[in-house]
Amino acid sequence: MITFSAPVAGDVLMRPAVPEDAEALSRAMIRNREHLRPWDPPRDEHWFTVAGQRARLHDQLVQAETGRLALWVLASGEEIVGGVTLSNIVRLHLCSANLGYWVDAAQAGRGLASAATLLACRAADTELGLHRLEAGAAAANLASQRVLEKCGFERIGTARGLLFLDGAWRDHVLFQKLLHDRPLPTD
């Protein structure tokens, strides 16, 4: 499990998610429902409830305990204003994961996504020992593509019809970032 926490900007702290975040995540999902709708898969009403967020957190934290996922929230006081996830963590000779992130509509344009992405890259390298991160951004999500480019990710291609978002299968621009060139440990 990750322990990495760090200030992001102003009063926003990036810290590991905990089960007690369910209520604040529910408020954040309700508050950002329309803001995130174009980039999220279809969500049922349960998703936006405290119980729905509690169930999602439970599933994610189980994956985190087994080393397959790392999950942070961006917290401003008692409110959650964003999140960062490293999913599909694979060790062995791949040492790779997928990066995902979101930022509250009221916080957009403050550099939180870029700062949190750079912090997640640092944790992926120093705390998790990963070599490579991959991220995708919907072809229409130019702001997310700019975040990835600003953080040193390189564009590696386009995945046609990758995800069903906002009522249709959407193309995604794929990016990667190599975190280091150290050899694998031989122990």
VENBEL-V299211 format. One record per residue. N is the residue number from 1. PHI is phi in whole degrees, 0 to 359 (NA if undefined). PSI is psi in whole degrees, 0 to 359 (none if undefined). Layout:
n | phi | psi
N | PHI | PSI
N | PHI | PSI
This chain:
n | phi | psi
1 | NA | 146
2 | 281 | 151
3 | 234 | 354
4 | 299 | 124
5 | 227 | 149
6 | 197 | 149
7 | 293 | 143
8 | 259 | 302
9 | 193 | 139
10 | 55 | 234
11 | 266 | 11
12 | 271 | 127
13 | 245 | 133
14 | 266 | 120
15 | 217 | 159
16 | 301 | 141
17 | 290 | 148
18 | 228 | 159
19 | 306 | 328
20 | 291 | 354
21 | 280 | 355
22 | 303 | 315
23 | 294 | 315
24 | 293 | 325
25 | 292 | 321
26 | 300 | 314
27 | 299 | 319
28 | 294 | 319
29 | 293 | 320
30 | 295 | 314
31 | 297 | 328
32 | 252 | 16
33 | 308 | 308
34 | 285 | 325
35 | 298 | 319
36 | 267 | 345
37 | 310 | 314
38 | 296 | 340
39 | 248 | 356
40 | 254 | 155
41 | 292 | 167
42 | 303 | 138
43 | 240 | 135
44 | 277 | 171
45 | 298 | 328
46 | 300 | 326
47 | 308 | 323
48 | 275 | 355
49 | 272 | 164
50 | 300 | 317
51 | 298 | 319
52 | 296 | 317
53 | 289 | 325
54 | 297 | 316
55 | 295 | 317
56 | 298 | 314
57 | 299 | 317
58 | 302 | 310
59 | 300 | 316
60 | 292 | 321
61 | 290 | 329
62 | 296 | 316
63 | 297 | 322
64 | 295 | 320
65 | 297 | 331
66 | 267 | 4
67 | 82 | 12
68 | 266 | 353
69 | 206 | 148
70 | 232 | 132
71 | 226 | 123
72 | 239 | 154
73 | 246 | 154
74 | 259 | 113
75 | 248 | 135
76 | 238 | 98
77 | 64 | 234
78 | 272 | 355
79 | 260 | 146
80 | 265 | 126
81 | 240 | 14
82 | 169 | 177
83 | 202 | 155
84 | 224 | 136
85 | 227 | 137
86 | 251 | 113
87 | 244 | 171
88 | 52 | 42
89 | 292 | 126
90 | 236 | 134
91 | 262 | 222
92 | 55 | 226
93 | 277 | 355
94 | 267 | 312
95 | 46 | 61
96 | 222 | 163
97 | 204 | 166
98 | 258 | 135
99 | 259 | 136
100 | 222 | 152
101 | 203 | 160
102 | 210 | 155
103 | 224 | 139
104 | 306 | 140
105 | 305 | 322
106 | 289 | 345
107 | 256 | 356
108 | 300 | 144
109 | 85 | 3
110 | 264 | 358
111 | 87 | 10
112 | 295 | 317
113 | 298 | 317
114 | 294 | 313
115 | 297 | 316
116 | 293 | 323
117 | 297 | 316
118 | 297 | 321
119 | 295 | 320
120 | 295 | 322
121 | 298 | 316
122 | 298 | 314
123 | 294 | 321
124 | 300 | 322
125 | 283 | 300
126 | 281 | 327
127 | 263 | 325
128 | 256 | 348
129 | 69 | 27
130 | 279 | 156
131 | 258 | 327
132 | 216 | 142
133 | 239 | 144
134 | 239 | 145
135 | 215 | 151
136 | 234 | 148
137 | 227 | 135
138 | 308 | 142
139 | 305 | 328
140 | 276 | 351
141 | 267 | 75
142 | 295 | 327
143 | 297 | 317
144 | 292 | 322
145 | 297 | 321
146 | 296 | 321
147 | 302 | 311
148 | 296 | 316
149 | 297 | 317
150 | 300 | 330
151 | 268 | 11
152 | 88 | 12
153 | 280 | 144
154 | 253 | 142
155 | 289 | 130
156 | 241 | 356
157 | 154 | 187
158 | 234 | 132
159 | 259 | 111
160 | 289 | 133
161 | 55 | 39
162 | 292 | 313
163 | 229 | 148
164 | 272 | 106
165 | 230 | 139
166 | 50 | 43
167 | 86 | 4
168 | 205 | 160
169 | 286 | 124
170 | 248 | 140
171 | 289 | 149
172 | 230 | 140
173 | 273 | 128
174 | 260 | 141
175 | 228 | 157
176 | 219 | 158
177 | 220 | 125
178 | 274 | 125
179 | 274 | 332
180 | 192 | 173
181 | 239 | 20
182 | 294 | 146
183 | 289 | 161
184 | 294 | 144
185 | 298 | 146
186 | 255 | 11
187 | 284 | none
